[in-house]
Amino acid sequence: MLGRVGRVFMAGTVCGAMVLVAAGPALAQNLVFTPVLSAPVGAHPEGLAVGDFNEDGHLDIATANSDSDDVSVLLGNGNGTFRSGYSFGVGQSPMFLSTGDLDRDGTLDLVVAETGADRVVVLLGKGNGFFRKPVPYPTGKGPTFLALGDVDGDEDQDMVVVNSGRFGHYPPFSWAVLLNNGDGTFALAQHVEEQDRNGLFPTGASLADLDDDGLPDLTLTWSQPSWRTPNGYASVLRNQGQGTFSAWRTIQAGFTLSAVTQTDVDADGNLDLMVTSLFTDSVKLLLQLSPGQYTKPANMEVGFSPVALSYRDLDGDGYLDLISTNRTSDSTSILLGRGDGSFQPAGHYAVGKVPTAMGIEDFDHDGLPDIVTANSGSDDVSILLGGKAVIPSISLSAEAVRFSADADAPARRTHQLTVANVGLGSLSIDDIVLEGSRAFSIEREFCAGATLATGKFCALPIHFESTAPGRHQALLRIFDNAPGGPRIVTLSGTVKG
C-alpha cells in the first residue's frame, strides 16, 4: 500500500523548490511548489479559512483550534509569507470555520462551529484583522462542518450546519439551516434530525445549484463512528425555496465519506460530484449526466485518509485539477484534469503532521495558485507556493542589546544593529517601532522603509543615554515581509551610581 504514495518530500525549508512530473502524456507545464517555513497556530487546528481580514490587499489565514478553544489569525505579507499569528478565544472545541460578508458591510466575517458547545458563533469583522465579540447560535448536537450560501434567494449569506454528534459518538445526528436576517444575525436553526440511517452521521456538506433554478441545492456525505466501517453514502436534497430542502437522490458513492465538492470537470454544463473516501484512500468522482442523475463512482487513488478536497487549475492548461489533503500520510495529492472528466495522478507533497483542512489561493500575487493546510498534529499551517517563488529571510546581528553607563559620568552609548537579507526574495522593512524607557532612541530612517536585495543590509543605530540609576528596558519591533514577523529585539541598559 505504501508503494502507491510515491515520493513524499519533506517540507519546512525556504530554499529549493519541489517539482512533480506525472507519468504519461506531457503536461502543459511542470508543477513546481516552493515550501515556506510552517507557521505556528493554536493547539490542534481542525478548520481553516482564507480571506483579506485586514483589507490591505493581501490574503490572510484563520484556523479553528479545537484543543486551545480559539481561533488564530495570520496576516499575509503579500509574498506568500505571514506574520506571527495572534489568537482569541471563541468557545468549546471549535472544529470548523468559514468566512464571508455576513452583514453586507464589505468586510469579511467569520463563522465557527463549536462541537463542544453544540453551537456556531458569528464574529463580525472590523476590517483591521480583528473581530467583534462572538455571537452564539444553537445548532444541534456536536456541529463539525458548515457551508455558507444564499439558500433562500434574498442575496445574503445563510448557513447549513452539519451536526455529527462529535463524529458519531453522541446522537441524535442532524443538520440545520440558519437563515440570515440580512444584518449578520440569524434566525433560530431549523433542525432536520436523521434517526433512520443505521448509525450513520453527516460528515460534510456542499451547496451548489444542481438543477439551474437559481437556488443552491444541498449535498451531504454520511459515515459511521468507526472510520474502518465500510459504509457511507451521499444524499442530494433539492432546494424548495425559503431555506427548505426535500430529499432528491441517495448515492452509494464510497466508504467512510468525508469531504464533498462539486464543479464541472467535463465541460458539459453540469456540476459533477467529488467525495473523499477515507476507508479506500481515494477520491470518488461521479459525473452528473442530467439534474440528479450521476454515473457510477470512478475511483481515483490519493494519499492515506483524505479529509479535504478542492479544485483549481494548477498547471495552466485550462482544465480543473483536484487536490486532496490526506491526514494519515501527512500530504496533499494532486490529480490533473484532462478536461473530459478524467484525471491523471501527479504525485504528493509533504505538509505538516495530520493535516485536516486546506485552502487554495494566490498568496504571493504571481497569478499561480498556492496551497495551505492546517495541521492538527503539529499545531501549524503549511504553505506551498506555486511556481519558483523567492522568499526573503531576515537576519539580525543581535536579538538582545545591553548597555552600561555611569551616573557620575553620563555619556551616550551607541550600538549598530545590522539588518540583513539572507533570502532570495526582496526584503522590505516596513516599519521600526521602539517601546519602553525613554533612555533609548533609534535613528529609524537608516532602515525603516528600506528595500534590501539578497545579501544587502542596513545598519540601525540604537542609542542609550540616562543619568537615572538602575535598569532601563525597551523593545524594538521590526516589521518586514519575511516569514514570522515582527522581529523583536530586547534592549536593556544599566546606570551605575
C-alpha positions as CSV (number, residue, x, y, z in Angstrom):
1,M,0.0,0.0,0.0
2,L,2.9,2.4,0.7
3,G,4.1,1.8,-2.8
4,R,1.5,4.0,-4.4
5,V,2.1,7.1,-2.3
6,G,5.2,7.8,-4.4
7,R,7.8,10.3,-3.4
8,V,6.9,12.4,-0.4
9,F,9.0,15.5,0.0
10,M,10.0,16.9,3.4
11,A,8.6,20.4,3.9
12,G,9.9,23.2,6.2
13,T,12.7,24.8,4.1
14,V,12.6,28.1,2.3
15,C,15.3,27.3,-0.2
16,G,14.7,25.0,-3.1
17,A,11.5,24.2,-5.0
18,M,9.7,20.9,-5.4
19,V,8.8,19.7,-8.9
20,L,6.4,17.0,-9.7
21,V,6.1,15.5,-13.2
22,A,3.3,13.0,-13.8
23,A,3.8,9.8,-15.7
24,G,2.1,9.5,-19.1
25,P,1.3,12.3,-21.6
26,A,3.2,15.6,-21.3
27,L,1.7,18.2,-19.1
28,A,1.0,21.8,-20.1
29,Q,3.8,22.7,-17.6
30,N,5.6,21.0,-14.8
31,L,4.2,21.6,-11.3
32,V,6.5,23.5,-9.1
33,F,5.8,24.3,-5.5
34,T,8.1,26.1,-3.1
35,P,7.6,25.3,0.6
36,V,7.6,28.1,3.1
37,L,8.5,27.7,6.7
38,S,5.5,26.4,8.7
39,A,3.6,29.0,10.7
40,P,2.5,28.0,14.3
41,V,-1.1,28.5,15.3
42,G,-3.2,27.2,18.3
43,A,-3.5,23.6,19.6
44,H,-4.9,21.1,17.1
45,P,-6.2,23.3,14.2
46,E,-9.1,21.5,12.6
47,G,-10.6,24.2,10.4
48,L,-9.1,26.8,8.0
49,A,-10.4,29.8,6.1
50,V,-8.6,32.3,3.8
51,G,-9.5,35.9,3.2
52,D,-8.3,39.5,3.4
53,F,-9.3,40.2,7.0
54,N,-7.3,43.5,7.4
55,E,-8.2,44.8,3.9
56,D,-4.6,45.5,2.9
57,G,-4.9,43.6,-0.4
58,H,-3.1,40.6,0.8
59,L,-4.7,37.2,1.8
60,D,-4.7,36.1,5.4
61,I,-5.3,32.8,7.1
62,A,-7.6,31.9,10.0
63,T,-7.7,28.5,11.8
64,A,-10.1,26.9,14.3
65,N,-8.1,25.2,17.1
66,S,-10.0,22.5,18.9
67,D,-7.7,21.9,21.9
68,S,-6.9,25.6,22.7
69,D,-10.6,26.6,22.1
70,D,-9.6,29.6,20.0
71,V,-9.1,31.0,16.5
72,S,-5.7,32.0,15.2
73,V,-5.2,34.7,12.5
74,L,-2.0,35.0,10.4
75,L,-1.8,38.2,8.4
76,G,-0.3,37.9,5.0
77,N,2.7,39.9,3.8
78,G,1.6,39.6,0.1
79,N,4.6,37.5,-1.0
80,G,3.4,34.1,0.4
81,T,4.8,34.7,3.9
82,F,2.9,35.5,7.0
83,R,3.4,37.4,10.2
84,S,3.3,35.7,13.6
85,G,-0.3,34.8,14.4
86,Y,-2.5,36.0,17.2
87,S,-5.3,34.1,18.8
88,F,-8.6,34.8,20.5
89,G,-11.0,32.5,22.4
90,V,-14.3,31.5,20.8
91,G,-15.7,28.7,22.9
92,Q,-15.5,24.9,23.3
93,S,-13.8,22.7,20.8
94,P,-14.0,24.8,17.6
95,M,-13.8,22.3,14.7
96,F,-14.6,24.3,11.6
97,L,-14.8,27.9,10.3
98,S,-15.8,29.7,7.2
99,T,-15.7,33.3,6.1
100,G,-18.0,35.6,4.2
101,D,-19.6,39.1,4.3
102,L,-22.5,38.2,6.6
103,D,-23.7,41.7,7.3
104,R,-23.1,43.1,3.8
105,D,-20.8,45.9,5.0
106,G,-17.9,45.0,2.7
107,T,-15.8,43.4,5.4
108,L,-15.2,39.7,5.9
109,D,-16.7,38.0,8.9
110,L,-16.1,34.5,10.5
111,V,-18.5,31.7,11.5
112,V,-17.1,29.0,13.8
113,A,-18.7,25.6,14.5
114,E,-18.1,24.6,18.2
115,T,-18.6,20.9,18.6
116,G,-18.1,21.0,22.3
117,A,-20.8,23.7,22.8
118,D,-23.5,22.5,20.3
119,R,-23.5,25.8,18.6
120,V,-22.0,28.1,16.0
121,V,-20.6,31.6,16.8
122,V,-20.6,34.6,14.4
123,L,-17.7,37.1,14.6
124,L,-18.3,40.2,12.6
125,G,-15.1,41.6,11.2
126,K,-13.7,45.1,12.0
127,G,-11.7,45.3,8.8
128,N,-8.4,45.6,10.6
129,G,-7.8,41.9,11.1
130,F,-9.7,41.8,14.4
131,F,-13.3,40.7,15.1
132,R,-16.2,41.6,17.3
133,K,-17.4,39.6,20.3
134,P,-18.7,36.1,19.3
135,V,-22.5,35.8,19.0
136,P,-23.7,32.2,19.6
137,Y,-26.5,30.3,17.9
138,P,-27.6,26.8,18.9
139,T,-27.5,24.3,16.1
140,G,-27.7,20.7,17.3
141,K,-25.5,18.0,18.8
142,G,-21.8,18.4,18.0
143,P,-21.6,20.6,14.9
144,T,-18.4,19.8,12.9
145,F,-19.0,21.4,9.5
146,L,-20.9,24.3,7.9
147,A,-21.4,25.7,4.4
148,L,-22.3,29.3,3.6
149,G,-24.7,30.2,0.7
150,D,-27.8,32.1,-0.2
151,V,-30.3,29.3,0.3
152,D,-33.5,31.5,0.4
153,G,-32.8,33.8,-2.5
154,D,-32.6,37.1,-0.6
155,E,-29.0,37.8,-1.5
156,D,-27.4,37.3,1.9
157,Q,-25.3,34.5,3.3
158,D,-27.2,31.8,5.1
159,M,-25.6,28.7,6.6
160,V,-26.2,24.9,6.7
161,V,-24.6,23.3,9.7
162,V,-23.8,19.6,10.0
163,N,-24.3,18.1,13.5
164,S,-22.4,14.9,13.6
165,G,-22.7,14.4,17.4
166,R,-18.9,14.9,17.7
167,F,-18.1,12.5,14.9
168,G,-20.8,9.9,15.6
169,H,-20.4,9.4,19.3
170,Y,-23.3,11.5,20.7
171,P,-26.6,11.1,18.8
172,P,-29.1,12.4,17.7
173,F,-27.5,13.4,14.4
174,S,-28.9,16.2,12.3
175,W,-28.3,19.1,10.0
176,A,-29.6,22.6,10.5
177,V,-30.4,25.7,8.4
178,L,-29.8,29.1,9.8
179,L,-31.3,32.0,7.7
180,N,-29.5,35.3,7.7
181,N,-31.7,38.3,8.7
182,G,-29.6,40.5,6.4
183,D,-27.5,42.1,9.1
184,G,-25.3,39.3,10.2
185,T,-27.8,38.0,12.7
186,F,-29.5,34.6,12.2
187,A,-32.9,33.1,12.8
188,L,-33.2,30.1,15.1
189,A,-32.0,27.0,13.4
190,Q,-34.4,24.7,11.5
191,H,-33.3,21.2,12.6
192,V,-33.6,18.1,10.5
193,E,-32.9,15.1,12.6
194,E,-31.9,11.8,11.0
195,Q,-32.8,8.8,13.1
196,D,-33.2,6.0,10.5
197,R,-29.7,5.8,8.9
198,N,-28.3,2.8,10.7
199,G,-26.0,4.8,12.9
200,L,-24.6,6.9,10.1
201,F,-23.8,10.6,10.8
202,P,-23.3,13.5,8.4
203,T,-19.7,14.5,7.8
204,G,-19.7,17.1,5.1
205,A,-21.9,19.5,3.1
206,S,-21.8,21.3,-0.2
207,L,-24.2,24.0,-1.6
208,A,-24.5,24.2,-5.4
209,D,-27.3,24.8,-7.9
210,L,-27.7,21.4,-9.5
211,D,-31.0,22.0,-11.4
212,D,-30.4,25.5,-12.7
213,D,-33.3,27.1,-10.8
214,G,-31.1,29.8,-9.2
215,L,-31.2,28.2,-5.7
216,P,-28.3,26.2,-4.3
217,D,-29.1,22.5,-3.6
218,L,-27.6,20.6,-0.7
219,T,-25.4,17.5,-0.9
220,L,-24.4,15.7,2.4
221,T,-21.9,13.0,3.0
222,W,-22.5,10.2,5.6
223,S,-20.3,7.8,7.5
224,Q,-20.2,5.7,10.7
225,P,-18.4,6.3,14.0
226,S,-15.7,3.7,13.2
227,W,-13.6,5.0,10.2
228,R,-13.0,1.4,9.2
229,T,-16.6,0.5,8.9
230,P,-17.3,0.1,5.2
231,N,-20.4,2.2,4.9
232,G,-21.2,5.6,3.6
233,Y,-23.2,7.5,1.0
234,A,-24.1,10.9,-0.3
235,S,-27.6,12.4,-0.1
236,V,-28.7,15.1,-2.5
237,L,-31.5,17.4,-1.4
238,R,-33.4,19.8,-3.7
239,N,-33.9,23.4,-2.6
240,Q,-37.6,24.2,-2.2
241,G,-37.1,27.9,-1.5
242,Q,-37.3,29.8,1.8
243,G,-34.5,27.7,3.2
244,T,-36.2,24.3,3.0
245,F,-34.9,21.2,1.2
246,S,-36.5,17.9,0.1
247,A,-34.9,14.5,-0.4
248,W,-33.9,14.0,-4.1
249,R,-31.2,11.4,-4.5
250,T,-29.3,8.9,-2.4
251,I,-26.0,7.8,-3.9
252,Q,-23.7,4.9,-2.8
253,A,-20.6,6.9,-3.5
254,G,-18.0,5.1,-1.4
255,F,-16.9,4.1,2.1
256,T,-16.4,6.4,5.1
257,L,-17.1,9.5,3.1
258,S,-15.8,12.9,4.4
259,A,-15.3,16.0,2.2
260,V,-17.6,16.8,-0.7
261,T,-17.3,19.3,-3.5
262,Q,-18.9,20.0,-6.9
263,T,-17.8,21.6,-10.1
264,D,-18.0,20.9,-13.8
265,V,-14.9,18.8,-14.7
266,D,-16.0,17.5,-18.1
267,A,-17.3,20.8,-19.6
268,D,-20.8,19.6,-20.3
269,G,-22.5,22.3,-18.2
270,N,-23.5,20.0,-15.3
271,L,-21.9,20.1,-11.9
272,D,-20.1,16.9,-11.1
273,L,-19.7,15.3,-7.6
274,M,-16.4,14.6,-5.9
275,V,-16.1,13.0,-2.4
276,T,-13.3,11.7,-0.3
277,S,-13.3,8.1,0.9
278,L,-11.1,7.5,4.0
279,F,-11.5,3.8,4.0
280,T,-10.2,3.3,0.5
281,D,-7.7,6.2,0.4
282,S,-9.3,7.6,-2.7
283,V,-11.5,10.3,-4.2
284,K,-14.7,9.2,-5.9
285,L,-15.8,11.1,-9.0
286,L,-19.4,11.0,-10.2
287,L,-20.2,12.8,-13.4
288,Q,-23.7,14.4,-13.5
289,L,-25.5,13.5,-16.7
290,S,-28.6,15.5,-16.0
291,P,-30.0,17.1,-12.8
292,G,-29.8,14.4,-10.1
293,Q,-28.5,11.7,-12.4
294,Y,-24.9,10.6,-11.9
295,T,-22.5,8.0,-13.4
296,K,-21.2,5.2,-11.2
297,P,-18.3,6.4,-8.9
298,A,-14.9,6.4,-10.5
299,N,-12.1,5.6,-8.1
300,M,-9.0,7.9,-8.0
301,E,-6.3,6.9,-5.5
302,V,-4.7,9.6,-3.4
303,G,-2.8,9.6,-0.1
304,F,-3.8,7.9,3.1
305,S,-7.2,9.0,4.7
306,P,-8.2,12.0,2.5
307,V,-10.2,14.5,4.6
308,A,-10.3,17.7,2.5
309,L,-10.8,18.2,-1.2
310,S,-10.7,21.2,-3.5
311,Y,-10.2,22.1,-7.2
312,R,-8.2,24.7,-9.2
313,D,-6.3,24.8,-12.5
314,L,-2.8,24.2,-11.2
315,D,-0.8,23.6,-14.3
316,G,-2.3,26.3,-16.6
317,D,-3.8,24.1,-19.2
318,G,-7.3,25.5,-18.7
319,Y,-8.7,22.3,-17.1
320,L,-9.7,22.0,-13.4
321,D,-7.4,19.8,-11.2
322,L,-8.3,18.1,-7.9
323,I,-6.3,18.5,-4.7
324,S,-6.8,16.3,-1.6
325,T,-5.4,16.7,1.9
326,N,-4.5,13.3,3.5
327,R,-4.3,13.2,7.3
328,T,-2.6,9.8,7.7
329,S,0.2,10.3,5.1
330,D,0.7,14.0,6.0
331,S,0.4,15.0,2.4
332,T,-1.5,16.7,-0.3
333,S,-2.2,14.8,-3.5
334,I,-2.7,16.3,-7.0
335,L,-4.9,14.9,-9.8
336,L,-4.5,16.7,-13.1
337,G,-7.7,17.1,-15.1
338,R,-7.8,16.4,-18.8
339,G,-11.0,18.3,-19.4
340,D,-13.1,15.3,-20.2
341,G,-13.9,14.1,-16.7
342,S,-10.8,12.0,-16.4
343,F,-7.7,12.7,-14.3
344,Q,-4.1,11.6,-14.1
345,P,-2.1,11.5,-10.8
346,A,0.7,14.0,-10.4
347,G,2.1,12.9,-7.1
348,H,2.1,14.1,-3.5
349,Y,3.6,16.9,-1.4
350,A,4.5,16.6,2.2
351,V,2.9,19.1,4.7
352,G,2.8,19.1,8.5
353,K,1.5,16.3,10.7
354,V,-2.1,15.2,10.5
355,P,-3.4,17.8,8.0
356,T,-7.1,18.4,8.5
357,A,-8.1,21.3,6.3
358,M,-6.9,23.1,3.1
359,G,-7.2,26.3,1.2
360,I,-6.0,27.1,-2.4
361,E,-5.4,30.8,-3.2
362,D,-2.8,33.1,-4.7
363,F,-0.9,34.3,-1.6
364,D,2.0,35.9,-3.4
365,H,0.3,37.7,-6.3
366,D,2.1,35.9,-9.0
367,G,-1.1,34.5,-10.7
368,L,-0.4,30.9,-9.7
369,P,-2.5,29.0,-7.1
370,D,-0.8,28.3,-3.8
371,I,-1.8,25.6,-1.2
372,V,-2.2,26.0,2.6
373,T,-3.0,23.2,5.0
374,A,-4.0,23.3,8.7
375,N,-2.0,20.5,10.6
376,S,-3.6,19.2,13.7
377,G,-0.7,17.0,14.7
378,S,2.0,19.8,14.5
379,D,-0.2,22.8,15.5
380,D,0.8,24.8,12.5
381,V,-0.1,25.6,8.9
382,S,2.0,24.6,5.8
383,I,2.2,26.9,2.8
384,L,3.3,25.6,-0.6
385,L,3.8,28.4,-3.1
386,G,3.1,27.6,-6.8
387,G,5.9,28.4,-9.1
388,K,9.6,29.1,-8.4
389,A,8.9,31.5,-5.5
390,V,11.7,33.6,-4.0
391,I,11.3,34.3,-0.3
392,P,13.2,36.9,1.7
393,S,14.8,35.9,5.0
394,I,15.9,38.4,7.7
395,S,19.0,38.2,9.8
396,L,19.7,40.4,12.8
397,S,23.2,40.9,14.3
398,A,21.6,40.7,17.8
399,E,18.4,39.7,19.4
400,A,19.3,41.5,22.7
401,V,21.3,44.6,23.2
402,R,22.7,45.6,26.6
403,F,24.2,48.9,27.6
404,S,26.1,50.0,30.7
405,A,26.8,53.6,31.9
406,D,27.9,55.6,35.0
407,A,25.6,58.1,36.5
408,D,28.6,60.3,37.6
409,A,30.0,60.4,34.0
410,P,26.9,60.3,31.7
411,A,27.6,59.6,28.1
412,R,25.7,58.5,25.1
413,R,26.2,54.8,24.2
414,T,25.5,53.6,20.7
415,H,25.1,50.1,19.2
416,Q,24.8,49.4,15.4
417,L,22.2,46.8,14.8
418,T,22.7,45.2,11.4
419,V,19.6,44.1,9.5
420,A,20.4,41.8,6.5
421,N,18.5,39.9,3.8
422,V,19.9,36.3,3.6
423,G,17.0,35.0,1.5
424,L,16.3,35.0,-2.2
425,G,13.4,37.5,-2.4
426,S,13.4,41.2,-1.9
427,L,13.2,42.2,1.8
428,S,11.0,45.2,2.7
429,I,11.5,46.9,6.1
430,D,8.0,48.3,6.6
431,D,8.4,50.0,10.0
432,I,10.5,50.1,13.1
433,V,8.9,50.8,16.5
434,L,10.6,51.5,19.8
435,E,8.6,50.8,23.0
436,G,9.7,51.3,26.6
437,S,12.1,53.5,28.5
438,R,12.9,56.9,27.0
439,A,16.5,56.3,27.8
440,F,16.7,54.6,24.4
441,S,16.4,56.1,21.0
442,I,16.9,55.0,17.4
443,E,17.7,56.5,14.1
444,R,15.0,54.7,12.2
445,E,15.5,56.5,8.9
446,F,18.6,54.4,8.3
447,C,16.4,51.2,7.9
448,A,12.7,52.0,8.0
449,G,11.3,51.9,4.5
450,A,14.3,50.3,3.1
451,T,14.2,47.5,0.4
452,L,17.1,45.1,0.6
453,A,18.1,42.7,-2.2
454,T,19.7,39.4,-1.4
455,G,22.9,39.9,0.6
456,K,22.3,43.6,1.3
457,F,21.9,45.1,4.8
458,C,21.2,48.3,6.6
459,A,22.6,49.5,10.0
460,L,20.2,50.8,12.6
461,P,21.9,53.0,15.3
462,I,20.5,52.4,18.8
463,H,21.3,54.9,21.5
464,F,21.2,54.8,25.3
465,E,21.6,57.8,27.5
466,S,20.4,58.3,31.1
467,T,21.5,59.7,34.4
468,A,18.8,57.8,36.4
469,P,20.5,54.9,38.3
470,G,19.0,51.5,37.9
471,R,17.9,49.3,35.0
472,H,16.1,50.5,31.9
473,Q,14.3,48.3,29.4
474,A,12.7,48.6,26.0
475,L,11.5,46.6,23.0
476,L,12.4,47.2,19.4
477,R,9.9,45.8,16.9
478,I,10.9,45.4,13.2
479,F,8.0,44.9,10.7
480,D,9.0,43.3,7.4
481,N,7.8,41.0,4.7
482,A,9.7,37.9,5.7
483,P,8.0,34.9,7.4
484,G,7.2,35.1,11.1
485,G,7.5,38.9,11.8
486,P,7.6,41.2,13.5
487,R,11.1,40.8,14.9
488,I,11.6,41.7,18.5
489,V,15.0,42.9,19.9
490,T,15.2,43.4,23.7
491,L,17.1,46.5,24.9
492,S,18.4,46.8,28.4
493,G,20.6,49.5,30.0
494,T,22.1,49.7,33.5
495,V,23.2,53.0,35.0
496,K,25.5,52.6,38.0
497,G,25.9,55.0,40.8
